[in-house]
Amino acid sequence: MGLNIAQLEEYHFEKDGCNYPFFVQRDDLLHPMVSGNKWRKLKGWIEEYELGGFEGIVTFGGAFSNHLLATSAACNHLNIPCIGMVRGEEGFDNYYLKECRKQGMELQFVSRESYRNKEAISSGFKKDSRKWLIIPEGGKGEEGSRGFKDLVDSWRGNYPDIVVHASATATTAVGLARYLPKETKVKSVMVLKNQDEQTFALNWCPINANPEFVDGFQFGGYAKSNEELTSFISEVNHEYPFQIERIYTGKAFYAMLHDILPQNPNKKVLFLHTGGLWNES
């Protein structure tokens, strides 16, 4: 896909007179639209598409979905027909949806009530003459976890003691724990209160180590924020040569600096930057 090579960079954070080194895996640099864990998760699904003899892709998302944006760009590059089932009423438009159409994605709008029953929507496509691959919202699933093998392999055995990342569906958590050695701890910072759903994801496939789902950094819930988080993100974006946002990476980065690093002063801690910067566009 013409992906850039993601960089691994070292930084420092000072708190209470202590200096804490940490690393950042710059997956936000992979691609302008298919970056971070969006690409990692799509990679596994696209492999499923190629192996299964499918003829198109159908997936789901809201009107501000980075997943729809990433899927449209990936399918455009690979000449794969794709349909995005959008949660919301017909007639609404924004930059995300315009860009999805520009990339060649057909958008179909469904009411919020109908959207909840994705199985019914999927069953309609399964009866179609064209063989569609149905990708769950956000690229969720065991298939999505496969794409993290390349990431782990890129570290060439020089594994961190702790990997910190933002977690909503646990697909990234499963992917990391699936391919990292059991000695590495995966700290999955939940951006919404759905621990039961995320814990259940650990049953998708064999994993080497159980991720720890870190609670308490939702800042009011999914896509919500407060003055403390907003101020923190502004400071980070000014101090470091990368950008974080309020929905995913900002919450996980806050948890790392204020909680995980101070509790693990002698550990090699790595922050997986999962992208998502379109959320602030």
C-alpha positions in Angstrom: 0.0 0.0 0.0 3.0 2.3 -0.1 3.2 2.4 3.7 5.8 4.3 5.4 8.2 2.5 7.8 6.9 3.2 11.3 9.6 4.6 13.6 10.5 3.7 17.1 11.6 6.8 19.1 12.9 7.4 22.6 11.7 10.2 24.8 11.7 11.3 28.5 9.2 12.5 31.0 10.0 14.2 34.3 7.8 13.9 37.4 8.5 14.7 41.0 12.2 15.0 40.3 12.5 11.7 38.5 13.3 11.2 34.9 11.5 8.4 33.1 12.6 7.2 29.6 10.0 5.7 27.3 9.7 4.6 23.7 7.0 5.5 21.2 6.1 3.2 18.3 5.1 5.7 15.6 2.4 3.7 13.9 0.6 7.1 13.3 3.2 7.5 10.5 2.3 4.4 8.5 -0.1 6.1 6.1 -2.1 9.4 6.0 -5.4 7.6 6.1 -4.7 4.0 7.0 -2.5 4.5 10.0 -2.0 3.0 13.4 -4.0 0.0 14.5 -6.5 0.7 11.7 -4.0 -0.7 9.2 -2.8 -3.5 11.5 -6.4 -4.7 11.9 -7.3 -4.3 8.3 -4.3 -6.3 7.2 -5.6 -9.5 8.8 -9.1 -8.9 7.3 -7.7 -8.3 3.8 -5.7 -11.5 4.0 -9.0 -13.2 4.9 -10.6 -11.5 1.8 -7.9 -12.8 -0.5 -7.8 -16.3 0.8 -11.6 -16.6 0.8 -12.3 -15.7 -2.7 -14.5 -12.7 -1.8 -15.7 -10.1 -4.3 -16.3 -7.1 -2.0 -16.1 -5.8 1.5 -18.9 -4.5 3.8 -18.2 -2.9 7.1 -19.8 -0.6 9.7 -19.1 2.7 11.4 -20.5 6.0 12.6 -20.4 9.2 10.6 -17.0 10.2 12.1 -15.5 6.7 11.7 -11.7 6.4 11.2 -12.3 2.8 10.4 -14.6 3.6 7.5 -12.1 6.1 6.2 -9.2 3.6 6.5 -11.2 0.8 4.8 -12.2 3.0 1.9 -8.6 4.0 1.3 -7.3 0.5 1.6 -10.0 -0.9 -0.8 -9.4 1.9 -3.2 -5.7 1.1 -3.4 -6.4 -2.7 -3.8 -9.4 -2.2 -6.2 -11.8 -3.9 -3.8 -15.5 -2.9 -4.1 -16.6 -1.8 -0.6 -19.8 -0.6 1.1 -19.9 1.3 4.4 -23.0 0.9 6.6 -23.2 4.3 8.3 -25.0 4.7 11.6 -27.3 7.7 11.1 -29.9 9.2 8.9 -29.6 9.8 5.1 -28.7 13.3 4.2 -26.0 14.0 6.8 -22.6 14.7 5.4 -19.1 15.7 6.7 -15.5 15.5 5.7 -15.2 11.8 6.7 -18.1 10.7 4.5 -17.0 12.9 1.6 -13.5 11.3 1.8 -15.0 7.8 1.9 -17.0 8.5 -1.3 -13.9 10.0 -2.9 -12.1 6.8 -2.2 -14.8 4.8 -3.9 -16.8 3.5 -0.9 -20.6 3.2 -1.4 -22.3 4.5 1.7 -25.6 3.2 3.0 -27.3 4.9 5.9 -29.3 3.0 8.6 -31.2 4.2 11.6 -29.5 3.9 15.0 -32.1 1.3 15.9 -31.5 -0.8 12.8 -27.7 -0.4 13.2 -27.8 -2.2 16.5 -28.8 -5.4 14.7 -25.8 -5.8 12.5 -26.4 -9.5 12.2 -29.7 -8.8 10.3 -27.8 -6.3 8.0 -25.1 -8.8 7.4 -27.5 -11.6 6.6 -28.9 -9.6 3.7 -25.5 -9.3 2.1 -24.8 -13.0 2.6 -27.8 -13.7 0.3 -26.5 -11.4 -2.4 -25.1 -12.9 -5.6 -21.8 -11.2 -4.9 -19.7 -12.8 -2.2 -19.1 -10.1 0.4 -16.7 -10.2 3.3 -18.4 -8.7 6.4 -15.9 -6.8 8.6 -17.2 -5.9 12.0 -17.1 -2.3 13.2 -13.6 -1.1 13.9 -12.0 -4.2 12.3 -12.8 -6.1 15.5 -12.1 -9.8 15.7 -9.5 -12.6 15.6 -8.8 -11.8 12.0 -8.0 -8.2 13.0 -5.5 -9.4 15.6 -3.3 -11.2 13.0 -1.9 -7.9 11.6 0.1 -7.3 14.7 2.6 -10.1 13.9 4.5 -7.7 11.6 4.7 -5.1 14.3 6.1 -7.6 16.9 8.5 -9.1 14.3 9.8 -5.6 13.5 11.2 -5.4 17.1 13.5 -8.4 16.2 13.5 -9.9 19.7 14.3 -6.6 21.4 11.0 -6.6 23.2 9.9 -3.9 25.7 8.9 -4.9 29.3 5.6 -3.1 29.0 3.5 -2.0 26.0 0.9 0.6 26.6 -2.0 1.3 24.1 -5.5 2.6 23.9 -8.2 -0.1 23.8 -11.8 -0.1 22.7 -12.5 -3.5 21.2 -9.4 -5.4 22.6 -8.4 -6.4 19.1 -5.1 -4.6 19.5 -4.7 -6.1 22.9 -5.2 -9.6 21.6 -2.9 -9.0 18.7 -0.1 -7.8 20.9 -0.5 -10.6 23.4 -0.8 -13.2 20.6 2.7 -12.5 19.3 4.7 -11.0 22.1 6.5 -13.3 24.6 4.8 -13.9 27.9 7.4 -11.8 29.7 6.1 -8.6 28.1 3.2 -7.0 29.8 0.4 -5.5 27.7 -1.3 -2.5 29.4 -4.5 -1.9 27.5 -6.0 1.5 28.6 -9.7 1.3 28.2 -11.3 4.4 26.6 -14.8 3.3 27.5 -16.3 1.2 30.2 -16.7 -2.2 28.5 -14.3 -4.5 30.4 -16.5 -7.5 30.1 -16.6 -7.2 26.3 -12.8 -6.7 26.1 -12.0 -9.5 28.5 -14.2 -11.8 26.4 -12.1 -11.0 23.3 -9.2 -12.9 25.0 -11.1 -16.1 24.0 -10.7 -15.4 20.2 -7.4 -17.3 19.9 -4.5 -18.6 21.9 -2.3 -15.8 23.4 1.0 -15.9 25.2 0.1 -13.5 28.0 -3.1 -11.9 29.4 -3.3 -8.2 28.8 -4.2 -6.0 31.8 -7.2 -3.8 31.0 -6.4 -0.5 32.7 -9.5 1.2 34.1 -10.0 4.7 35.4 -8.9 6.9 32.5 -12.1 7.2 30.4 -12.5 10.9 31.4 -16.3 10.6 31.4 -16.7 7.9 28.7 -16.1 7.2 25.1 -15.3 10.4 23.0 -15.8 12.5 26.2 -13.2 14.7 27.8 -12.7 17.3 30.5 -10.5 20.3 31.1 -7.7 18.2 32.7 -7.4 15.9 29.6 -7.7 18.8 27.2 -4.9 20.7 28.9 -2.7 17.6 29.1 -3.1 16.9 25.3 -2.3 20.5 24.5 0.9 20.3 26.6 2.0 17.0 25.0 1.3 18.2 21.5 3.5 21.2 22.2 6.3 19.4 24.0 6.7 16.2 21.9 7.1 15.9 18.1 4.0 13.9 17.7 0.3 14.5 18.2 -2.3 12.8 20.4 -6.1 13.2 20.5 -8.8 13.0 23.1 -10.7 9.8 22.1 -7.9 7.2 22.1 -4.2 8.1 22.3 -4.7 11.0 24.7 -6.2 8.9 27.4 -3.7 6.1 27.0 -0.7 8.5 27.0 -2.1 10.2 30.2 -2.3 6.8 31.9 1.3 5.9 30.9 2.8 9.2 32.1 0.9 9.6 35.3 0.4 6.0 36.4 2.3 3.3 34.5 5.8 4.9 34.2 6.0 6.0 37.9 5.1 2.5 39.0 7.7 0.9 36.7 10.8 3.1 36.9 13.3 0.5 35.8 11.3 -1.0 33.0 11.5 -0.5 29.2 8.0 1.0 28.5 6.8 1.4 25.0 3.7 3.5 23.9 2.0 2.1 20.8 0.7 5.2 18.9 -2.4 3.9 17.3 -3.1 7.0 15.1 -6.7 8.3 15.1 -5.7 11.9 14.5 -8.6 12.4 12.0 -10.8 12.6 15.1 -9.7 16.2 15.6 -10.1 17.2 11.9 
